[in-house]
Amino acid sequence: MTAEEIITGLERAWNAGDGAAWGSYFAEDADFVDVVGRVQRGRKVIAEEHQKIFDTIYRGSRLEIRQMDVRPIGADALVLHTTSKLRVPGGPREGEWAAIQTKIVRDGRIVAFHNTMLADLAEFTHRDAELAARSPLEWKE
């Protein structure tokens, strides 16, 4: 599968609330790090864990995924960066959420996927305007 086919397929699977279809884009031994830092190992676990959230906190949600960049890292592998917008109609995660993902794809399947929620830097720094204005590399206690 190409990067475009993976992105389109993941989006379609999410919007259908189909954990098995979501999992089908992953290698059998894939790793998935979710937005709260939990590591899910293996296609079966990734599919099952996604079905749980499709049936509960993300029921009826809509996901849009956009490619940022893609580059080869070998003859049969690539790094794919995407951004996403998730719209959740109700429940504890109601609202719109933005995230960025790093995917490593080998032989047309995702072998590693890291999902990071985008956050407002001012919120992250507890509204410390001076700290938020600096690069995180400049942050010191």
Protein Blocks (a to p, Z undefined) as FASTA:
>chain_A
ZZklmmmmmmmmmmnopaklmmmmpcfkbccddfkopacehjklmmmmmmmmmmmmmgoi
acddddfbdcdfbjkbccdddddddddfbdjkgccdddddddddeehiafbdcddddddf
klmnoopaklmmpcfklgcZZ
